[in-house]
Amino acid sequence: MLGKIAYEAIEKVRPDLDKIRLDMWNNPEIAYREYKACDWIAKYMEEQGFKVEVGAGGVPTAVKAVWGHGHPIIGLLGELDALPGMSQKVCATKDPVEAGAPGQACGHNLLAVAHMGGAIGIKAELEASGKEGTVIYYGCPAEEVLTGKGFMARGGAFDELDMCIAFHPSAMNSTGLSVSNGLNSAVFNFKGITAHAGGDPYNGRSALDAVELMNVGANYLREHVKTDVRIHYVITNGGMAPNIVPDRASVWYYVRAPKRELVNEVYDRLVKVAKGAAMMTETEVEIDFKGGCYETMNNKRLVNVMYDCLHEIPYDEWTAEEIAFAKSLNEASEPNWTQRIEMTGLTRNDHLFTGVAPIRGGSGGGSTDVGDVQHICPGVFFNTACYALGVPGHSWQITASTGSSIGEKGMTHAARAMALCALKVIEDPQILKEAKEEFDAAMGGKKYICPIPAEIPVP
């Protein structure tokens, strides 16, 4: 049976993978500072017989672990970074391990390790069969700031891939054709002239006034962009005290849209708004462009293969204790936890997902730099159930789940699914041929252009 050897290999290393999962959970690291995770993963993959490169694509904490020979070359896209301020114990009440510290509220500890398991499973089955194929595990930093894979792509880390697979923890087992938005990220730094706000404000030129006028202009701009465009911001520096005219102020913007071209168009208009605000206030503006990412482009042929895999893999059943814990996390997610569950077509009595959700399209509204790799080669994105159905995204409830056995089971299910998907592609070359034809048609002759200019250094 295809996948049997892979499943056995994953089960054999399951205690090791669980240790790395918990090490990452207990030592969460934010974007571009994933030093411990990078080290643990690199050493373990080397022990498993992979040729390991640290600093892939010129990004210091990026890991690239390669095994095999020939084609197809299949990339598995792990991620390493945690979210700031999301520390939480494994319990059903909000209780941080360390107040204000990072936490695994997006499940990247599961994400990083599941792809390791998938790669190890693929390797084991290819070794046993003697078939040709190459598997590459990527430990990608800084997904939460949506530039890690972009920097890696700019450095050529994904150039040789024939296809890619990306898993993300979720409340359900699913894959589909929904689109995550492309994005640009930039900080607008205004420089004015300080003065005493009470004594001689006429001598001042307020950088904060410029920030506020930019924000007003951006809010008027919303009326004149397409309805699926998202513009949001946070003021990162608004001055020191009310009686000082601020000579420095900054605002950080995200522009999102379902197409990269539309992101660029709206961002260019936002830059004009910033320059107008500077002109009105007689200040100067400097733009610190942080980077951007492409929208996702799930390949329908590969989605159908992954959908079959999600039906075929073995699942570990939820225990009564896990269901009770999920119920407690749901009930701690007031006021909207029942609404979140009902949006899936289930009821408030369903706390942990079983089965496989139907293939769906649409837009998720968020963004991920997986889209950059999916514009280099055909790719499939999928989810497995790793937390309770009713909890909000990027929440302490998810941190609690990713440190629990619920998260570990979802992680293992994902490793099995991606191993089986890759093996099916290797077994039947027609799948990849059709996937590449679909990819070429979707690209329409265009080539991937990294949205991060060459002059911007890796943070």
N, C-alpha and C positions, 0 to 999 in steps of 0.2 A: 504494500500500500504506500503510495506516494506520501511522504511526510513522516512516516513512522520513525525512521532513524533520526530525523530532525527533532521530533518530539522527545525521543528518548535522550538525545544529547542535551536538549534544553532542561529536561528534568534532572539530569545528572549534575548540571552546574547550577541548578536552581538555588541551593543554599548560598553559593558564592555570589550570584546575582542579587539575592535578597540582602546580603551584607552590604554590597555597594549601594543598593537602593537606600538602605537605612543610614549608611555613612553620609550619603548626599543629603538625606533628610535632616540628619543631626548637625550637618555642617553646610547650611545653605549659603550659596555664594551668588552675588549679583553679577550683572553683565560685565564681561571682560575681566572678571576677577575669579574665575572658576578654576583656581590653581589646584586645589585638592582633588576635585572631580576629574580634572584633566589627568592628573598624575595617577589616580587609582585606575581609571579606565585604560590609560595607555599601558600601564604595567600588566593589567589583567589580560588585555587582548594580545599582548606580546607572549604571555604565558600560554595562551590558547593557540599559538602558532601563526598569528597574523604579523605581517610586516607593518610596523607602526611608525608614523611620522607625527611628531608634535609640532605645532605651528603651521598646520596646513593652510595654504593660500596666504601665508604671511600674517596669520592671526595667532598670537602667542598661545592662547589656550585652546586652539582647535586641534582635534585628534583625527587622524586618518589611518585606519587599520585595514590592510589589504590582504586577501587570501585568494589563491586560485590562479588560473591562466585562461587566456582567450576570452571569447564572447559567449553570451552576453555579459556585460559589466553592469552589475546591479548595485546601486547605492542605497544605503539605509541611513536615514537622516535623524540621528539622535540630537538632543539639545541638553544644555548643561546648567543654565542660569535659573536662579530663584527670583522671587518677587520681593522688593523691599517692603518692610513693615508688616509681613504676613506670618510672623512667628506664631506657632500654636502647638499646644500639647495634643496628644491623641485622646481627646475627650469631647463630650458633646456640649460643653459650655465654653464661651470665649475665654481662653486662658493662655496667654503667650508663654513660650519657654523663656523668652527674653523680650521685654517690651520694646517695640520699635525695630527689632531685628528682622532680617529676611526670613522667608518661609516658602515651602514648596506648594504654593497656592495655585500653581498651574500644572503641577505634576511632572515637572521636568526630571525629577529623580526617577520616576517610572519610565518616562519617555526615553531618557538616555540608556537605561538598562534594558528595556524591552528590545531596542534595536541591537544591543549587544547579544542578547539571547537569540534573536532572529539570525544574526550573522553566524553565530556558533552552530546553530541548527543547520543552516544551509551548507556550511563547510563540512559538517559530519556526513550529510547525505551525499554530497558530491564526492567526498573521499571514498565512500563505500561504493558508489556507482561508477567512479572513474570518468564521469562526464565532464565536458569542458564548461567552464564558467568562472567568473570572478565576482566575489562579493567584497564590497567596500563599506566598512562601518565609519560613519562620520560622527564625531562628538562636536557639535556646533555650539559655540558660545553666543550669548547676547541676542537670543531670539526675542526676549521681552522688550528690547529697544529696536527690534526689527531691522538690524543691520548686520548681524553676525554672518549669515550666509551670503549676504551681498558682498561683504569684504572678502570672504573666502572665494566667491565666484570671480570677483575682480582679480584675485590671485591665481585663478585657474584650477582651483581644487576639484571642480566637478566636470572638467572638460571632457574626460574620457568616458563618461557614463552613457550607457545605452538606455537606462531607465532608472527611476528612483522610487522608493517607497517611504512614506512618512506616516507615523502613528502619532496620535495625541490622546491623552486620557480624556474621558468624557463620562456622561451619565448613561450612555447607551453603547451597544455594539452596532456600528453603522459604517457605511461608506456612501458616497454620493457625488453629485455634480454641482453642489453649491459652491459659491465663489466667495473667498475672503478678499477684502479690498486691497488694492495697491495703496501706497502711502508715501508721503514726504514728511519729514520731521525737520524743524528748524527753530532756532532760538533767535529772536530779534532783539538786539541789544541797542538801546538808545542812550546817547550821550548828550547831556545838556550842560547848564551852568548853575552851580549852587549859589544860594543866597539865603538870607534870613527870611523865613516865610512871613513874619510879621513886620520886620523892620524895613526891608527893601526888596520885596518880592518882584518889583519891576526890573531888578537887575538879574533875576534868575530866568533860566529857560528849563522848564521841568521835563525831565525824561519820563517821569510818570504820566504827565499829561499826554505825551506822545504814545505811550503804551495804551492808555485808555482810549485815545482817539483811534488808534489802530484797531482796538477791539470793537469799537462802535462801527467803524468802517467794515470790519469783517462780518459783523452781524447784519449789516445792510447787504453785504455781498451775498449772504445766504439766499436772499430772495431771487437772485439772478444766476443761480447755478442749478444744475439738474438735481432732481429730488433725491437721487441716490448718492449725492456727494455729502461728505461729512467734514465739518471744520470745527475743531475744538482746541482749547488753549488753557494754559494756566500761567498766572503771573509768578515768575520765579524770583524777581527782585522788584520791590515797589518803593524803595527808599528806606531811610533809617528812623526818621521821626517826623511828626507833622509840622514842626516848626523849622524844618530844613527843606528848601526846594531841592528835590532829588536831582543830582546830576548824572545818576546812573539808574536805569530801570530796564528790566528784561521780561519778555513774554515768550513762552514756548508753545509752538503750534504743531498740530497734526492736520494734514489734509488727506482725506481718504476718498477713493472712488473705485468703481469696479473695473476700470481700465487705466493702465499706466498713462496713456496719452491724456486722459481727462485729469488725472492727478497733476500732471505737469501744467496743463492749461490753467487750472484753478490756482495752483501754487504761484504761477507767474502773475496772476491778478492780485493775489494776496501780497506779493512783494510790492506791487504798485500802491496798494493801500498803506503799507508800512512807510514807503517813501513819501506818500502824501501826508501822513501823520507827522513825519519829521519836518517836512516843509512848513506845515501849519504852526509848529511849535518852535521853529528855528533851532531844532536839535539835529543831531546826526544819527544815522542808523547803520549798524554793522550786522550782517546776517551770518550766523553760525549754522550752516547747513549740516545737520547731523546725518543725513542719508535718507534712504527710502527703500521700498520694496515693490515687487510686482504683485498683482493679483494672482491668486491660485488658478491653475488650469488643469483640473483633474481630467485624466484621460479616460474616456468612456469605456474603451476596450479593457483597460486595466481595472477600472472600477467594477466591471462585471465579473472579472476573475476574482478580485478581492471579495466581492459579495458572496460568491460561491464558497470561498475559503472560510469566511465567517460562519457559514452554515455547516461546514465540514469539520472544523477543528474540534477537539475535545475541550469541554469546559469543566472547570471545578465548580461544584455547586456551592451556593451561599449557605453558610451555617445560620442557625437560629440566632446566635450571638451577633453575627455580622448584620443580619436584617434588623435586629433590635438597635444596633448602633446607628445604622442608616436612618431608621425611624426617628431616633433622637436628634440626629443632625438635621433632618428635614424639619422637625418641629421647632428647632432652634433657628430656622430660616424664615421666620415670619416677616412680613405678612403674605408673601407671594409664593410659598413653597407648593401649595396645592395647584396653583395656576401653572407653575412650571411643569408639574407632572402631567396635568391635563392637556398641555400643549403637545405632549408626545402621543396623545391618544390613549393614555393609561388613566388610572384612577388614583385617588389619594391613598389607597391601600397598597399601592405598589411602591415600595421604597428602594429596591434594587432591581435593576433591569435584567431580564433574561430573554434569550432569543436574539433575533436580528431585525433591526428596523428596516423598513422599505427604503429603496434608493430614492433620494430626494434631490431637488435642485434648489434654486433661489440664492439669496445672499445672506451670509451670516453677519455682515456689518463690521466685524473685526478684521484684523490683518495678521498675516504671518509671512516671514521671509522664505517659507517653503516655496512660495510662488516664484521666487528667483530661479530656483533649481528646476521647477516645472516649466520654465521658459528656455531651459538649456536642453532638456531631454523629456520624454514622456514620463509622467508620474502619477501616482495614486496616493491619496490621503485617506486615512480611515481612523476609526475610534473604537475603543472598547470601554465597557463599563468599569470605572475605577472609583466612582463615588456615588453618593445617594442621588436619586432622581430630582429632588426638589431644591438642591442647594444652589446658590448663585455662583457664577464664575469668579475666579480670582478672589476667593473668600477664605476665611479661617477654617470654614467647614471642609474645604478641599485640602488644606494643609493637614487637617486631622485625618482625612481619608488616605492621603498619600503616604502617611506614616503607619497605616493600619494594614491588616491582612486583606481588606477589600482592595486596596490599591495594588498589593502584591499579586493577587489573583488576576486582576485586569491586565497588569503588566505581562504576566505569563501567557494569558490568552493572546495578547498582541504579538508576542514573540513567535508563538505557533502560527498565527495567521500570516505574518510577513514571510516566515520561512516557507510555508506552503505556497504562497503566491509566487515567490521567486522560483521555486522548484517547478511549478506549473509552466512558467514562462520558459525555463530551461528545457523542460520536457517537450514543449510544443513551440518551435520557432515561429510558427505562423502568428501566434499571439503578438509577439513583439513587432513583427512585420506590419501587422494591422495597426498596432499602437503608434508606430512611427509614421505611417501614412496619415493617420488622424492628427498627430502632432504637427506634421508639415503643413497640412491643410489649415489648422488653427493658427499657425504662425504666419501663413500667407506670404512666405518669402522673407519675412523679417528675421533678424538675428537678435539674440539677447544683448542688450546694452546695459551694463551695470549702472544703476541710478546713483551710485556714489562716485563722484569725480575722482580722478587719479590723485589730485593734489590733497585730498582729505586723508589724513593719516588714520590708521587703526587706533582707536582710543587706548 
